[in-house]
């Protein structure tokens, strides 16, 4: 069986707990299916109408979604391009360099992180 726990400080509804208990099942034959998840009460809480099955999607929403998808693909393609800084890092590693960051670099990164305090997890 699968053992998991939800921290006490994380508020999770009973519907969500039930869904998680059906997802975290070791035997794939007994595990909840995608179709069953789509009909679970928790799945529908705060789900926008346009994402519910059987809803008619207007042409404007389709076009906007397509544009967003194109933007995402362009961003990913741009991120795949090597940069001079990345090439220098790779060359340094190949030449026996270190990936250790200076303390000042670590502090700068931590200061740039925005924390809302919300608990977020993938389902």
C-alpha positions as CSV (number, residue, x, y, z in Angstrom):
1,X,0.0,0.0,0.0
2,X,1.0,3.6,-0.5
3,X,1.8,5.7,2.6
4,X,1.5,9.5,2.5
5,X,0.6,12.2,4.9
6,X,-0.7,15.8,4.6
7,X,0.9,18.2,7.0
8,X,-1.4,19.6,9.7
9,X,-0.8,23.2,8.6
10,X,-2.1,22.4,5.1
11,X,-5.9,22.8,4.9
12,X,-7.4,20.2,2.6
13,X,-11.1,19.6,2.1
14,X,-12.6,16.2,2.6
15,X,-13.4,15.9,-1.1
16,X,-9.7,16.6,-1.9
17,X,-8.6,14.0,0.7
18,X,-10.9,11.5,-0.8
19,X,-9.6,12.1,-4.3
20,X,-6.0,11.9,-3.1
21,X,-6.7,8.6,-1.4
22,X,-8.0,7.3,-4.7
23,X,-5.0,8.6,-6.6
24,X,-2.3,7.3,-4.2
25,X,-3.1,3.6,-4.7
26,X,-0.2,1.3,-5.5
27,X,-2.2,-1.1,-7.6
28,X,-2.9,0.5,-11.0
29,X,-6.0,-1.6,-11.5
30,X,-7.6,-0.2,-8.3
31,X,-6.3,3.4,-8.9
32,X,-8.8,6.1,-10.0
33,X,-8.8,6.7,-13.7
34,X,-8.7,10.1,-15.5
35,X,-12.3,9.8,-16.4
36,X,-13.2,9.1,-12.8
37,X,-11.2,12.1,-11.7
38,X,-13.1,14.2,-14.2
39,X,-16.4,13.3,-12.5
40,X,-15.1,13.6,-8.9
41,X,-16.9,16.4,-6.9
42,X,-13.5,18.0,-5.9
43,X,-12.5,18.3,-9.6
44,X,-15.5,20.6,-10.3
45,X,-14.9,23.0,-7.4
46,X,-14.0,26.4,-8.9
47,X,-13.5,24.8,-12.4
48,X,-14.2,27.5,-15.0
49,X,-17.2,26.7,-17.2
50,X,-15.1,26.6,-20.4
51,X,-13.2,23.6,-19.0
52,X,-16.2,21.5,-18.2
53,X,-16.9,18.8,-20.8
54,X,-19.7,19.5,-23.2
55,X,-19.3,23.3,-23.0
56,X,-19.2,25.1,-26.3
57,X,-16.0,27.1,-26.7
58,X,-16.4,30.2,-28.8
59,X,-14.0,31.0,-31.7
60,X,-12.5,34.0,-29.9
61,X,-11.4,31.8,-26.9
62,X,-9.9,29.2,-29.3
63,X,-7.9,31.9,-31.1
64,X,-6.6,33.4,-27.8
65,X,-5.7,29.9,-26.6
66,X,-3.8,29.2,-29.8
67,X,-1.9,32.5,-29.5
68,X,-0.9,31.7,-26.0
69,X,0.3,28.3,-27.1
70,X,2.4,29.9,-29.8
71,X,3.9,32.3,-27.3
72,X,4.8,29.5,-25.0
73,X,6.4,27.5,-27.8
74,X,8.4,30.7,-28.8
75,X,9.6,31.2,-25.2
76,X,10.7,27.5,-24.9
77,X,12.5,27.7,-28.2
78,X,14.3,30.9,-27.1
79,X,15.2,29.3,-23.8
80,X,16.9,26.4,-25.7
81,X,19.3,28.8,-27.5
82,X,22.8,28.7,-25.9
83,X,24.0,31.9,-24.4
84,X,27.6,33.2,-24.0
85,X,27.2,32.9,-20.2
86,X,25.9,29.3,-20.5
87,X,28.7,28.4,-22.9
88,X,31.3,29.8,-20.5
89,X,29.8,27.8,-17.6
90,X,29.9,24.6,-19.7
91,X,33.5,25.3,-20.8
92,X,34.5,26.0,-17.1
93,X,32.9,22.7,-16.0
94,X,34.6,20.8,-18.8
95,X,37.9,22.3,-17.8
96,X,37.5,21.2,-14.2
97,X,35.8,24.2,-12.9
98,X,33.2,24.4,-10.1
99,X,29.5,25.2,-10.2
100,X,29.7,26.7,-6.6
101,X,27.9,30.0,-6.4
102,X,29.3,32.9,-4.3
103,X,27.3,33.7,-1.2
104,X,26.3,37.1,-2.8
105,X,24.8,35.3,-5.8
106,X,22.8,33.0,-3.5
107,X,21.5,35.9,-1.4
108,X,20.5,37.8,-4.6
109,X,18.5,34.8,-5.8
110,X,16.7,34.3,-2.5
111,X,15.8,38.0,-2.3
112,X,14.3,37.9,-5.8
113,X,11.9,35.1,-4.8
114,X,8.4,36.2,-4.2
115,X,6.6,34.1,-1.6
116,X,2.8,34.4,-1.1
117,X,2.6,31.8,1.6
118,X,0.2,29.7,-0.4
119,X,0.7,26.0,-0.5
120,X,0.9,24.7,-4.0
121,X,1.2,21.1,-5.2
122,X,0.7,19.2,-8.4
123,X,-2.2,16.8,-8.6
